[in-house]
Amino acid sequence: MIKLLAVCGNGMGTSMMMKIKAKGILDKHKIQNTCENCSIGQAKTATSMYDIVIASTHLASQLNPSAKTKVIALKNILDVKEMEARILEILK
């Protein structure tokens, strides 16, 4: 089971869209998952509870993940191909 967190500035619009896209990618590849979204403020204290955290490049640098958590810094947060490639790269 993969636990994924999508992060944006306020934890509403952009992170929700990233969460939906990430869930679709994981479901497509038949990877059991739970996906959530939140603000950067909330994520700073919650990253250790997740396997993967996705955010834009400027927000990802503000996170301090645990050793088990992989952070994906996306150049284009709405590019499904970039997101899919990065997620699958981590899961190899």
C-alpha positions as CSV (number, residue, x, y, z in Angstrom):
1,M,0.0,0.0,0.0
2,I,1.4,3.3,-1.1
3,K,0.5,6.4,0.9
4,L,0.8,9.6,-1.2
5,L,0.4,13.2,-0.2
6,A,-0.1,16.1,-2.7
7,V,1.0,19.5,-1.4
8,C,0.3,23.1,-2.5
9,G,0.3,26.5,-0.9
10,N,-3.2,26.4,0.6
11,G,-4.1,22.7,0.4
12,M,-7.2,23.2,-1.7
13,G,-7.2,23.5,-5.5
14,T,-3.9,22.5,-6.9
15,S,-3.1,19.8,-4.4
16,M,-6.6,18.3,-5.0
17,M,-5.9,18.2,-8.7
18,M,-2.5,16.6,-8.2
19,K,-4.0,14.1,-5.8
20,I,-6.7,13.1,-8.3
21,K,-4.1,12.7,-11.1
22,A,-1.7,10.7,-8.8
23,K,-4.5,8.4,-7.7
24,G,-5.4,7.8,-11.3
25,I,-1.8,6.9,-12.1
26,L,-1.5,4.5,-9.2
27,D,-4.9,2.9,-10.0
28,K,-4.0,2.5,-13.7
29,H,-0.9,0.5,-12.7
30,K,-2.9,-1.5,-10.1
31,I,-0.9,-0.2,-7.2
32,Q,-2.9,-0.1,-3.9
33,N,-2.9,3.4,-2.6
34,T,-4.3,6.1,-0.4
35,C,-3.9,9.6,-1.6
36,E,-4.5,12.8,0.4
37,N,-3.8,16.5,-0.1
38,C,-2.9,19.4,2.2
39,S,-1.2,22.8,2.5
40,I,2.6,23.3,2.7
41,G,2.2,24.3,6.4
42,Q,0.4,21.0,7.3
43,A,2.9,19.0,5.1
44,K,5.9,20.2,7.0
45,T,4.9,18.1,10.0
46,A,3.1,15.2,8.2
47,T,5.6,14.0,5.6
48,S,6.9,11.1,7.7
49,M,3.4,9.5,7.5
50,Y,3.7,9.1,3.7
51,D,5.7,7.1,1.2
52,I,5.5,9.7,-1.5
53,V,5.0,13.5,-1.3
54,I,4.4,15.5,-4.5
55,A,4.7,19.2,-4.8
56,S,5.9,21.9,-7.2
57,T,9.7,22.5,-7.2
58,H,9.4,25.7,-5.2
59,L,7.4,24.1,-2.4
60,A,9.3,20.7,-2.4
61,S,12.4,22.4,-1.1
62,Q,10.6,23.6,2.0
63,L,9.8,20.0,3.1
64,N,11.9,18.0,5.5
65,P,10.9,14.4,4.8
66,S,11.9,11.3,6.8
67,A,14.3,8.8,5.4
68,K,11.5,6.6,4.1
69,T,9.6,9.4,2.4
70,K,10.4,10.3,-1.2
71,V,9.6,13.8,-2.3
72,I,8.8,14.4,-6.0
73,A,9.4,18.0,-7.1
74,L,7.3,18.6,-10.2
75,K,8.3,21.3,-12.8
76,N,4.7,21.2,-14.2
77,I,2.3,20.1,-11.5
78,L,-0.5,19.4,-14.1
79,D,1.7,17.3,-16.5
80,V,0.4,13.8,-16.0
81,K,3.2,12.3,-18.1
82,E,5.9,13.9,-15.8
83,M,4.0,12.9,-12.7
84,E,3.6,9.3,-13.9
85,A,7.2,8.9,-14.9
86,R,8.4,10.3,-11.5
87,I,6.1,8.1,-9.5
88,L,6.9,5.0,-11.3
89,E,10.6,5.8,-11.1
90,I,10.4,5.9,-7.3
91,L,8.4,2.6,-7.2
92,K,10.8,0.5,-9.2
